[in-house]
Amino acid sequence: MDHRLSVVTVATRDLDSARTFYREAFGWDPHLDVPGEIVFYQVAAGLLLGFFEVGSFDRDLGAPAGTTIGPSGMTLAHNVGDRDAVRALADAMAAAGGTVLKPPQEGEFGGVFHALVRDPNDVLWEVAHNPSWRIADDGTVELT
């Protein structure tokens, strides 16, 4: 059996703001878009990132309405090629409606230069450049 992560789905209060943010900040076009319900983006080979309207998400889980409010205690990370790309993407995310929580700066751990940005639905993103890491053309992350 192949145990591989293929979809990350996030409950979102405002599906339209998520759609706008990811189009404007990252330039992503939806892989599948069901208005009022869910939108999926192909974010890497074999990996979809989905945003599911919270009411539909709760119904799908069989949870009482309004109990699912989104992620906490986690970040999604986008690693880029250099420090200027960190600055540029953090700026694009802010212009698209994100909130910069930590402007581009040296990180405390592992030689990373990064920024932290919250999307309009409270998803936390780390935009990072780590000169010790390499992202291969096939998406494999090489840690050195």
N, C-alpha and C positions, 0 to 999 in steps of 0.2 A: 504494500500500500504506500502511496506517495503522500507524505504528510507535509504539505506545503500551504502556506497562507495564500489565499487567492482573492479574498474580498474582506475589506474593512468597511463596516457600515456604522455610521454615526447618526444618532437621533438629532434632528434639528428643528428648532422652533420656527424658523423662517426659511423655507426652501428657496424662495425667490432670491433672498439675500445671499444664500450659499451659492446659487447658480451664478449670480452676478459677480460675486467675489472671486470665484475660481476661474471664471472667464477673463476678468480684468486683471487679476494679479498674476496668474500663471499662464493665461492664454489657452486654457483647456477647453476643448469642445466636448459636450457630453457623449459618452459611449451609448447610453440609454437614458432617456428622459421621459418620465411619466409625470406631467404637470400635476401639482397638488399632492404628489405621493412620494416619488423618489427620483434621484438623478445619480447616475454612475459615471465615473471618469476612469479611463484606462491610464493608470499612473506609472506603470512599469509592465514589462513583459510578464504576463500571468498574474497581474495584480490590479484589481478594481478598488476604487475608493468611492463609497456610496453615501449619500445624504438622504435620510429617510424622514419624512415629515413626522414629528413626534407623536401625533395622534395615531397615525398608521403604524408607527413603530410599536407603540403600546399595545394596539390591537393584535399585531402580529405576535407579540410576546405573551399575550393573554394577561397583561398587566392592567391595573386600574388606570383610567385616563389621567394624564398629568403626572405620572410617577417617574417617567424617564426624562431626565433633563439634559442628557449629553455626557460627554466624557469628563473625567477628572483624574488627576494624578498621572497624566500621560502627555506626551508630545508626539506630534508627527514631525519628522525631520526631512529637510531637503538639503542635500549636500551639493555645493557648487564649487566651481573650479578655482576661485580666488576671492580675495577680500573685497574687491570691487563688485563682484557678483553678489556677495552677501548684502552689501549696501544697496545695490540696485534692486534686488528682489524685496528687501525689507521696505524700501521706498514704494515699490509697486503695490505691495500688500497694503500699506497704509493708504495709498491713493485709492485703492479699491474698497476701502471701508474697514480695514483691519486696524487694530490698536497695537502700537509698538510698546511692548512691556519692557524690553531691554534693547536699547539701540545697539547697532553693530559695535562690538568690542571684543577684547581678549577674554576668553573663557577661563574659568577657574581650573578646568580639568583637561588634560591631554593635549595642550597646544592648539586648541580650537579657537577660531575667530568666528563669532556668531552673533545672531540677534534672535530675540523671541517676539513673536507676533501672535496676537489672538484674533481669530477670524470673527465675523459678525455673530456667529452662533457659539462662541466660547471655545472653539477648537484651538489648542495651542500648537504653534509651529516653531520649530527651531530651524533657522536658515544658517547653514554652517559651512565653513571651509576648514578642513583639517589637512595640512600638508602631508601628514603621515598616512592618510587614507587615499585610496584610488577607487573610482567607480569605473569599471570596465565597460566597454561598449554594450555588452550583453546585460548590464545592470548589476553584475556581481560586485559586491563591496569587498575590496582587498584592504585588510588592516595590517599595518606594519609596525 
